[in-house]
Amino acid sequence: MTVATSAAILNYSNGALLRDGVEHRVLSGSLHYFRVHPALWRDRLERIAALGLNTVDTYVAWNFHQRRAEQPADFSGWRDLERFVRLAGELGLDVIVRPGPYICAEWDNGGFPAWLTARSGRGLRSSDPLFLDAVAEWFDDLIPRLVSLQASHGGPIVAMQVENEYGSYGDDGTYLAWLRDALIERGVTELLYTADGPTDLMLDGGSIPGVLATATFGSRATQAIGLLRSRRNGEPFICAEYWNGWFDHWGERHHVRSVPSADATLAEILELGGSVSLYMAHGGTNFGLWAGANHDGALQPTITSYDSDAPVAEHGALTAKFMALRERLTEFTGVLPPAPPAAPPVLAPRAISVESGRALLESLGSAAAGIASTRPLSFEQLGLPSGLVLYSARPRLPRGSTTLTITGLHDRAQVFVDGVPAGVISDETGTLELVGTGAPVELQILVENQGRINYGPLLGQGKGILGGVQVGRRLVHGWTMRALPLDEWSPAMLRQLASTPESVGARISRAPGFATAQVEITEPADTFLALPGFRKGFVWVNGFLVGRYWDVGPQLTLYVPAPLLTSGVNTITVLELEQSGDRIEFRGAPELGPTEEYIETFDDE
């Protein structure tokens, strides 16, 4: 039998979880500080408490704090993790921190900075010294901030997770042991645990002797506890992630889980004596370009919303699932939770005309200095974590029809010949048929990073053109690249790029490029931004990049929280890649698309 360290406020013995020596159930909900505007942290945490939970858990996204290797990690403003933890404590919640360094979370690159994955290559999530040295440096900064907030120091942190679902990825036990020791050596004294899917394959790879093993699942709790007890008799049963909802990819349907189904599995976990964390209790939003991607034969980019059909909706509304689970938890604990905050106010619906700005290639071609190379350079070679790269070359196209081939494309390329759209390539090796006259042409390829892969063996895969470009059998040389970090553009630069000089005149309103709208607001409140007629692109509100939109759905509106708006005139800026509309709309409720019931499956093969 394994017993947790006596220094931890959470302990266990003979299968019972104890808090300060008294039998205890962790009733937790996942809420990620990086997916919620910091002005709304308190509101969302109050809703977690009103659900009847006693704990909140959060991942720590390394790339959110240290975007570039040459810059120190940032823990200020939105990135003030310590303030978030203290705030939870002030509201009477325990806190569980999941510091990774890998988090998955449908977050760009699984939380790893792009510079790290470019540097570490195949050494990610292993005992490779180059990777461990980088993690050690990150932990030297991060972990002491958390240590001072542990329960043993009077803070709210009661547990920390070692890595995340490692058994779904690898079997380097030396790496997991190193992480455990790295946390302890830096002062972590609270309960440590691992979390993996409830299969032998996953638990074999992700568990560490002497560290509590927990499970992540959405159903079949009896099966999960049977497997855990057959392997870890004497440890308490904890579902570290109970998937009461699910996330969405572009081009799919909006996943939901019915209230009766979600409630029944929660009841099953509680009846089996288990502790639980609702994943998600409140999902929030993949603001900016932080949404990750999966890969199942083809790239599956995650949408901007991370609503996840959670009990507390993306904009803070209390759902039918919230009411049912609150009733279940109240019945279980016998304690009436605090009343939730009032429903967040919403702006009255309205439509606002947009003003056409600079055309797509004109604006992007002036947004960055060109970098020359004989072959196309990747995002990593250009030092670009996310955004767009505009590749330009002047190949000679033979007379008649010829085939343009891009190899190693990640993720999506719009091809232009002499400024005219020629087509879109979205496969890793894709082709287009072009017609030439035997003369040189200006070939421009706009490549979009649609989100770095956050799960599976392709984690850390590069972006951009990783292979080459051919005209027929002939490779194209002599490239100029313009790196376009959309999420780093200042409001002043955005205004400059979007504006149309008077001497140029207005472009055709449906053409791709920038468009802006001015809207006057008396009292800021939440709103849901729709872009009818637009196809694919990005939206800024008062200079803040809210996220991507795409008419393939399922998401039809983008959540704009009230703190992004101001009393007076507000500016909405749109960068459309394919076809612009003539207006934007503020709608009164979220529209996340046609739904599909989420069904969990586990595959040991």
C-alpha positions in Angstrom: 0.0 0.0 0.0 1.2 3.5 -0.9 0.7 6.4 1.5 1.1 10.1 0.6 3.6 12.2 2.3 2.5 13.3 5.7 3.5 16.9 4.9 0.6 17.2 2.4 -2.8 18.5 3.6 -4.3 15.9 1.2 -3.3 12.4 2.3 -4.7 8.9 1.9 -4.7 5.6 3.7 -6.5 2.3 3.1 -8.2 3.7 0.1 -9.6 6.8 1.8 -8.7 10.4 0.9 -8.0 12.6 3.9 -7.8 16.3 4.2 -5.9 17.3 7.3 -6.7 13.9 8.8 -10.4 13.9 8.0 -12.1 11.9 5.2 -12.6 14.1 2.2 -13.9 14.2 -1.3 -12.3 16.5 -3.8 -15.1 18.0 -5.8 -13.3 20.1 -8.4 -13.9 21.9 -11.6 -11.4 22.8 -14.3 -11.1 26.5 -15.2 -8.1 27.8 -17.1 -7.0 31.4 -16.2 -5.6 31.8 -19.7 -9.0 31.2 -21.3 -10.9 33.8 -19.1 -10.3 37.6 -19.2 -8.7 38.4 -15.9 -11.4 41.0 -15.1 -13.8 38.0 -15.0 -11.7 35.6 -12.9 -13.7 36.3 -9.8 -17.0 36.0 -11.5 -16.2 32.6 -13.0 -14.7 31.3 -9.7 -17.8 32.4 -7.9 -19.8 30.4 -10.3 -17.6 27.4 -9.7 -18.3 27.7 -5.9 -22.0 28.1 -6.6 -22.0 24.8 -8.5 -21.2 23.1 -5.2 -17.5 22.5 -5.8 -14.8 22.8 -3.2 -11.8 22.9 -5.5 -10.7 24.5 -8.8 -8.0 23.1 -10.9 -6.0 24.7 -13.7 -3.2 23.9 -16.1 -0.2 26.2 -16.5 0.5 27.0 -20.2 4.2 27.5 -20.6 3.9 29.2 -24.0 1.3 31.7 -22.6 4.0 32.9 -20.2 7.2 32.6 -22.4 6.4 33.2 -26.1 10.0 33.6 -27.1 13.2 32.0 -25.7 15.1 35.3 -25.4 12.4 36.8 -23.2 11.9 36.0 -19.5 8.6 34.4 -18.6 5.8 36.9 -17.9 3.6 36.6 -14.8 1.9 39.9 -15.0 -1.6 41.1 -16.0 -3.5 38.3 -17.7 -0.5 36.0 -16.9 -0.6 36.6 -13.1 -1.1 33.0 -12.1 -0.4 33.8 -8.4 -3.3 36.3 -8.4 -5.6 33.8 -9.8 -4.7 31.2 -7.2 -5.0 33.7 -4.3 -8.4 34.8 -5.6 -9.6 31.2 -5.6 -8.4 30.9 -2.0 -10.2 34.0 -1.0 -13.4 32.5 -2.2 -12.9 29.4 -0.1 -11.8 27.1 -2.9 -8.9 24.7 -2.7 -6.6 24.8 -5.8 -5.0 22.0 -7.8 -2.3 23.1 -10.2 -1.3 21.1 -13.3 2.1 22.6 -14.2 2.9 20.2 -17.0 5.3 21.1 -18.7 2.9 19.4 -21.2 -0.8 20.1 -20.8 -2.6 19.1 -24.0 -5.8 21.1 -23.1 -6.6 21.6 -26.8 -4.1 24.5 -26.4 -1.6 25.4 -29.1 1.4 23.0 -29.0 0.1 21.4 -25.8 1.4 24.3 -23.9 5.0 24.0 -25.2 6.5 27.2 -26.6 7.2 26.9 -30.4 10.8 27.8 -29.8 11.2 24.8 -27.4 9.7 22.3 -29.8 11.8 23.6 -32.6 14.9 23.2 -30.5 14.1 19.9 -28.8 12.7 18.0 -31.9 12.2 14.3 -31.1 13.4 14.9 -27.5 10.0 16.3 -26.3 8.4 14.7 -23.3 11.4 12.5 -22.7 14.6 12.3 -20.6 16.6 13.9 -23.4 19.0 16.3 -21.7 18.3 19.2 -24.0 14.6 19.1 -23.2 15.1 18.5 -19.5 17.5 21.5 -19.3 14.8 23.8 -20.7 12.1 22.4 -18.4 14.5 22.8 -15.4 14.9 26.5 -16.3 11.2 27.0 -16.6 10.5 25.2 -13.4 13.1 27.3 -11.6 10.9 30.3 -12.3 7.4 28.7 -12.1 7.5 26.3 -9.2 8.7 28.7 -6.4 5.8 30.9 -7.2 3.5 28.0 -6.5 5.4 26.6 -3.5 4.7 29.8 -1.5 0.9 29.3 -2.2 0.8 25.7 -0.9 -1.5 24.8 2.0 1.6 24.2 4.1 2.4 27.9 3.7 -1.2 29.0 4.4 -2.2 29.1 0.7 -4.9 27.2 -1.2 -2.8 24.8 -3.3 -3.5 21.3 -2.1 -2.1 19.1 -5.0 0.0 19.2 -8.1 -0.1 16.9 -11.1 3.0 15.3 -12.6 3.0 15.8 -16.4 -0.4 15.0 -18.1 -1.8 11.8 -19.5 1.8 10.7 -20.3 0.6 7.1 -20.9 -1.2 8.3 -24.0 2.2 9.4 -25.4 5.2 7.5 -24.2 6.8 5.2 -21.7 9.9 7.0 -20.5 9.7 6.3 -16.8 13.0 8.1 -16.2 11.4 11.3 -17.5 8.4 11.0 -15.2 10.6 10.3 -12.2 12.7 13.3 -13.1 9.6 15.5 -13.1 8.5 14.2 -9.8 11.9 14.9 -8.3 12.1 18.3 -9.9 8.9 19.3 -8.2 10.0 18.0 -4.8 13.5 19.5 -5.0 11.9 22.9 -5.7 9.8 22.7 -2.6 6.5 21.0 -3.5 5.2 19.2 -0.4 1.5 18.8 -1.3 0.0 15.7 -2.8 1.5 14.7 -6.2 -0.5 12.6 -8.7 -0.5 11.3 -12.3 -3.6 11.2 -14.5 -4.2 8.8 -17.4 -6.9 7.1 -19.3 -8.2 3.9 -17.5 -6.5 1.3 -19.7 -3.5 -0.9 -19.0 -1.7 0.7 -21.9 -2.1 4.2 -20.6 -1.5 3.4 -16.9 1.6 1.4 -17.7 3.2 4.4 -19.5 1.9 7.2 -17.2 2.1 5.9 -13.7 5.0 6.4 -11.2 5.7 4.1 -8.3 4.9 5.9 -5.1 2.8 8.6 -6.7 -1.0 8.5 -6.6 -2.5 7.3 -9.9 -5.8 8.8 -11.0 -7.9 8.4 -14.1 -9.4 10.6 -16.8 -12.7 9.5 -18.5 -16.2 10.4 -19.4 -18.1 7.2 -18.6 -17.8 3.7 -17.2 -16.6 4.7 -13.8 -17.1 1.2 -12.3 -14.8 -0.2 -15.0 -12.2 2.6 -14.2 -12.2 2.0 -10.4 -11.9 -1.8 -10.9 -8.8 -1.3 -13.1 -7.2 1.2 -10.7 -7.8 -1.0 -7.6 -6.4 -4.0 -9.4 -3.2 -2.1 -9.9 -3.1 0.3 -6.9 -5.0 -1.3 -4.1 -5.2 1.1 -1.1 -5.2 4.3 -3.2 -8.3 6.5 -3.3 -10.4 6.6 -6.5 -10.1 10.0 -8.2 -11.4 11.0 -11.6 -8.9 13.8 -12.4 -10.9 14.7 -15.5 -14.6 13.9 -15.8 -15.5 14.8 -19.4 -19.0 16.1 -18.9 -18.7 17.8 -22.3 -16.3 18.0 -25.3 -14.5 20.4 -27.6 -15.0 21.2 -31.3 -13.0 21.3 -34.5 -13.6 23.5 -37.4 -15.8 21.8 -40.0 -17.4 19.5 -37.5 -20.6 19.7 -35.4 -20.8 21.3 -31.9 -20.3 18.5 -29.4 -22.8 18.3 -26.5 -23.5 15.8 -23.8 -27.0 15.5 -22.5 -27.8 16.5 -19.0 -29.1 13.1 -17.9 -26.0 11.4 -19.2 -23.6 13.9 -17.5 -25.5 13.7 -14.2 -25.7 9.9 -14.2 -21.9 9.4 -14.5 -21.2 12.0 -11.8 -23.6 10.1 -9.6 -21.8 6.9 -10.4 -18.4 8.4 -9.4 -19.8 9.7 -6.1 -21.5 6.4 -5.3 -18.3 4.6 -5.8 -16.6 6.7 -3.2 -14.7 8.8 -5.8 -13.4 12.3 -5.9 -13.9 14.1 -9.2 -12.9 17.1 -11.3 -15.4 18.3 -14.0 -13.6 18.9 -17.2 -14.6 21.6 -18.0 -16.6 23.3 -15.3 -16.1 26.5 -17.3 -14.3 26.2 -20.6 -13.8 29.8 -21.7 -12.3 30.9 -25.0 -9.2 30.3 -27.1 -8.6 34.0 -27.6 -6.0 35.1 -30.2 -4.3 32.2 -31.9 -4.0 29.9 -28.9 -6.4 27.2 -30.1 -4.5 23.9 -30.8 -5.2 21.1 -33.3 -5.5 17.4 -33.4 -4.4 15.1 -36.2 -6.3 12.0 -37.3 -5.1 11.4 -40.9 -5.6 15.2 -41.5 -5.2 18.3 -39.4 -8.2 19.0 -37.1 -7.9 22.7 -35.9 -9.8 23.5 -32.8 -12.4 26.4 -32.9 -12.0 29.7 -31.0 -14.7 28.8 -28.5 -13.9 26.4 -25.7 -17.4 26.4 -24.3 -17.1 22.5 -24.2 -20.8 22.3 -23.3 -19.7 23.0 -19.7 -22.1 23.7 -16.8 -20.9 27.3 -16.8 -21.1 28.5 -20.4 -18.4 30.3 -22.3 -20.0 33.7 -21.4 -20.7 32.7 -17.8 -24.4 31.7 -18.2 -25.7 28.9 -15.9 -26.9 26.0 -18.0 -29.4 23.3 -17.4 -26.4 21.1 -16.8 -25.2 23.5 -14.1 -28.6 23.2 -12.3 -28.6 19.4 -12.5 -25.1 18.9 -11.3 -25.5 21.5 -8.6 -28.5 19.6 -7.3 -26.6 16.4 -7.4 -23.6 17.8 -5.5 -25.9 19.5 -2.9 -27.7 16.2 -2.3 -24.3 14.5 -1.9 -22.7 17.1 0.5 -25.8 18.2 2.3 -24.5 21.8 2.1 -26.3 24.4 0.0 -23.8 26.2 -2.2 -23.6 30.0 -2.3 -25.9 31.8 -4.6 -24.4 32.4 -8.1 -23.7 35.9 -9.4 -26.4 37.5 -11.5 -26.5 36.6 -15.2 -24.0 38.7 -17.2 -25.7 41.5 -19.1 -25.6 41.3 -23.0 -25.6 44.2 -25.5 -28.8 44.7 -27.5 -28.5 43.1 -31.0 -27.5 45.4 -33.8 -25.9 45.4 -37.3 -23.0 47.7 -38.2 -21.7 48.4 -41.7 -18.1 47.8 -42.3 -15.7 50.1 -44.3 -13.4 48.4 -46.7 -9.7 48.8 -46.1 -6.6 47.8 -47.8 -6.6 44.7 -50.0 -5.1 41.4 -48.7 -1.8 41.1 -50.5 -1.2 44.9 -50.5 -1.6 45.1 -46.7 0.3 41.9 -45.8 3.1 42.7 -48.3 3.8 45.9 -46.4 3.4 44.4 -42.9 6.9 43.0 -42.5 10.3 43.2 -44.1 11.1 40.4 -46.6 13.6 37.7 -45.7 15.4 36.1 -48.6 16.3 32.4 -49.0 16.9 30.0 -51.8 14.3 27.6 -50.4 11.1 28.3 -48.4 11.7 28.8 -44.7 9.4 27.4 -42.0 7.7 29.4 -39.3 10.3 28.0 -36.9 13.2 29.2 -39.1 11.6 32.6 -39.3 11.1 32.7 -35.5 7.3 32.9 -35.8 5.2 31.0 -33.3 1.8 31.6 -35.0 0.0 33.7 -37.6 0.7 33.9 -41.4 3.7 33.7 -43.7 3.6 35.3 -47.1 6.0 33.5 -49.5 6.9 35.2 -52.8 9.0 34.0 -55.8 9.2 34.6 -59.6 9.2 31.3 -61.3 8.7 30.9 -65.1 5.5 29.0 -65.9 5.8 26.9 -69.1 3.2 27.5 -71.9 -0.1 25.8 -71.3 -1.2 23.8 -68.2 1.4 23.0 -65.5 1.2 21.5 -62.0 2.2 23.4 -58.9 3.1 21.1 -56.0 3.7 22.1 -52.4 5.3 19.4 -50.2 5.5 19.5 -46.4 2.7 22.1 -46.1 1.5 23.0 -42.6 -1.3 24.0 -42.7 -3.2 25.9 -45.4 -2.0 27.7 -48.4 -3.7 30.3 -50.6 -2.0 30.6 -53.9 -1.9 33.8 -56.0 -0.4 34.2 -59.5 0.3 37.8 -60.5 -2.1 38.9 -57.6 -5.0 36.7 -58.8 -6.2 33.9 -56.6 -5.4 30.5 -58.1 -6.7 28.2 -55.4 -6.2 26.8 -51.9 -4.1 23.8 -50.8 -4.7 22.2 -47.5 -3.0 18.8 -47.8 0.5 18.2 -46.6 1.3 17.5 -50.2 -1.1 19.2 -52.6 -1.3 20.4 -56.1 -2.9 23.1 -58.3 -3.2 23.3 -62.0 -1.8 26.6 -63.3 -1.7 28.0 -66.9 1.4 29.8 -68.1 2.7 31.7 -71.1 6.3 30.9 -70.8 7.0 34.1 -68.9 8.0 34.6 -65.3 5.1 35.3 -62.9 4.8 36.6 -59.4 3.9 33.5 -57.3 2.6 34.3 -53.8 1.7 31.7 -51.3 0.0 32.8 -48.0 0.3 30.0 -45.4 -1.8 30.0 -42.3 -0.8 28.2 -39.1 -4.2 26.9 -38.0 -3.0 25.8 -34.6 -0.1 23.6 -33.5 -0.9 20.0 -32.7 -1.6 19.5 -29.0 -1.9 15.7 -28.7 -0.3 12.5 -30.0 2.9 11.6 -31.7 2.9 14.6 -34.1 3.2 17.0 -31.1 5.8 19.6 -32.0 5.4 19.4 -35.7 6.6 22.5 -37.6 4.5 25.0 -39.5 4.8 26.6 -42.9 6.3 25.0 -46.0 8.6 22.3 -44.6 9.4 20.8 -48.0 9.5 22.6 -51.3 7.5 24.1 -54.1 7.7 22.7 -57.6 6.5 23.8 -61.0 6.1 20.5 -62.8 9.3 18.6 -61.8 11.3 21.8 -61.2 11.9 23.2 -57.7 11.3 26.9 -57.3 14.2 28.8 -55.8 14.7 32.4 -54.8 12.0 33.1 -52.1 11.1 36.1 -50.1 9.2 35.5 -46.8 7.2 37.9 -44.7 6.5 36.7 -41.2 3.1 38.0 -39.9 2.6 37.6 -36.2 -1.0 38.7 -36.1 -1.3 38.3 -32.3 1.7 40.6 -31.7 0.5 43.6 -33.9 0.0 46.7 -31.8 -3.2 48.7 -32.2 -1.3 51.4 -34.0 0.2 48.9 -36.5 -3.3 47.4 -37.0 -4.7 50.8 -37.8 -1.9 51.5 -40.3 -2.4 48.1 -42.1 -6.2 48.4 -42.2 -6.4 52.0 -43.5 -6.8 52.8 -47.2 -4.8 55.9 -48.4 -7.1 58.4 -50.1 -5.1 58.2 -53.3 -5.8 54.5 -53.7 -9.6 54.7 -53.3 -12.0 52.0 -52.0 -11.5 48.4 -53.1 -14.3 46.1 -54.1 -16.2 45.4 -51.0 -16.3 41.6 -51.4 -12.6 41.3 -52.0 -10.4 39.8 -49.2 -8.4 42.2 -47.0 -9.0 44.5 -44.1 -12.4 45.9 -43.1 -13.3 48.0 -40.0 -16.4 49.1 -38.2 -17.0 51.7 -35.6 -19.6 51.1 -32.9 -20.6 53.4 -30.1 -21.5 51.8 -26.8 -23.0 53.5 -23.8 -22.4 50.7 -21.2 -20.0 47.8 -22.1 -21.6 44.4 -21.8 -21.0 40.9 -23.3 -21.8 40.4 -27.0 -21.6 37.7 -29.6 -20.0 38.9 -32.9 -21.2 37.4 -36.2 -19.8 38.1 -39.6 -22.4 37.2 -42.3 -20.9 37.1 -45.7 -17.3 36.8 -44.5 -15.6 33.4 -45.0 -12.4 33.0 -43.1 -10.2 35.3 -41.1 -9.5 37.1 -37.9 -11.2 39.7 -35.7 -9.8 42.3 -33.4 -11.8 44.4 -30.9 -10.1 47.6 -29.9 -6.8 46.1 -31.0 -7.3 42.8 -29.1 -7.2 39.7 -31.3 -10.4 37.9 -30.3 -9.7 34.9 -32.5 -10.5 33.1 -35.8 -13.8 32.8 -37.6 -14.6 30.4 -40.5 -17.8 29.8 -42.3 -17.3 26.0 -42.3 -18.6 26.2 -38.7 -19.7 24.9 -36.4 -19.1 28.2 -34.5 -21.2 31.1 -35.9 -20.5 33.8 -33.3 -17.4 34.9 -31.4 -17.7 35.7 -27.7 -16.6 39.3 -26.9 -16.5 39.8 -23.1 -17.5 43.2 -21.7 -13.9 44.1 -20.5 -12.8 44.2 -24.2 -15.2 47.0 -24.9 -15.3 50.6 -23.7 -17.9 53.4 -23.2 -17.8 55.4 -26.3 -16.5 54.5 -29.8 -15.2 50.9 -30.3 -13.3 49.7 -33.3 -13.8 46.2 -34.8 -11.1 45.2 -37.3 -11.5 42.2 -39.6 -8.8 40.6 -41.7 -10.6 38.4 -44.3 -8.6 35.9 -46.3 -11.2 35.0 -49.0 -14.4 37.0 -49.3 -15.5 39.9 -47.3 -19.0 40.8 -46.2 -20.6 44.2 -45.8 -21.5 44.2 -42.1 -20.9 42.7 -38.7 -23.6 41.9 -36.2 -23.8 41.9 -32.4 -26.1 39.1 -31.5 -27.9 38.5 -28.2 -26.8 34.9 -27.6 -24.0 32.5 -28.7 -24.5 30.4 -31.8 -22.1 27.5 -31.7 -23.6 25.5 -34.5 -25.6 22.3 -35.1 -25.0 19.8 -32.3 -23.8 16.2 -32.1 -24.0 14.1 -29.0 -20.5 13.4 -27.6 -19.7 9.7 -27.1 -16.5 8.7 -25.4 -14.4 5.8 -26.7 -11.2 4.3 -25.4 -8.9 2.4 -27.8 -6.1 0.3 -26.3 -4.7 -0.6 -29.7 
